[in-house]
Amino acid sequence: MYTEECGYNKKFKYNIPLYRDGIPGPWIDWCKNNIHNEWGWWFDNKREGHMSFSTSNDATYWALKWSGMIRP
């Protein structure tokens, strides 16, 4: 799902730090096709990206798919 409530600079209850200064396009495309509640991404003061989800199920679903690509 991708609506006005989703996308860049949208921050929800469940946040996953990415330890990088960008959000890969395939991750965003995957969310558009697989996440059915509100979601987004944002950057902290260190310019590191975070994926953000309105439900714990969506955050877990995303983490199971992509967390192997995150390197702290």
N, C-alpha and C positions, 0 to 999 in steps of 0.2 A: 504494500500500500504506500502511496506517496501523495500526500495532500498538503495543503498550506500549513498544517500543523507539524509537518515533517521537514527534515532537511538541515541545511547549514544553520548553525548557531541556535539550535533547538536543544534544550537541556531538560532531561526528565529525571525521575527518581533513581534509575539504575544506570550507572556510568561505568564504562570500561576504558581504562587508560591504555593508550596505544604506544607510548614511548617513542613517538616519531612526529615529525613536523608536517605530515600530510596524511590524507585519507585516500587510500587506493580506490580508484574508480570501480573495480570489480566488487569491492565491499559494498559500495553504495548501490550498485546495480542489483546485487544479491538481496539487499534489504528491500528495495523497491518490489522485487518479485516474491519475497518470502516472509516478510514481516507484515502482520495484519493489524497492528496497533501503531500508535505514534512512536516515532524514532527520529533520531537526528545525530548530528556530530557538531562538536565545538572544540575550541582551543583554549588552553589555560594560559596563565601569565608567562610560562616558559615556552609558549607556542607549541606545546605538545597536544596532539589530537586525542579526543575521547569520543567513543561511540556512546550513544545515550538511548535508553529505551523506557517506555512507560510501564512495561510489565516485566517481572522477573523471568517469566517463561521466554519472552522474546530475547532478553539479554542472555539467557542460558543457551538458547538455540543459536544465536550469533556466535557466542563464545565456543560452543562445540564445533562449529564450522571453521572459524577463523583463528582461534587463539594460538594455534601452532605457528602462525605467521608473526606473532608479536614477540619482540625481543627487548626486555628491559635493559 
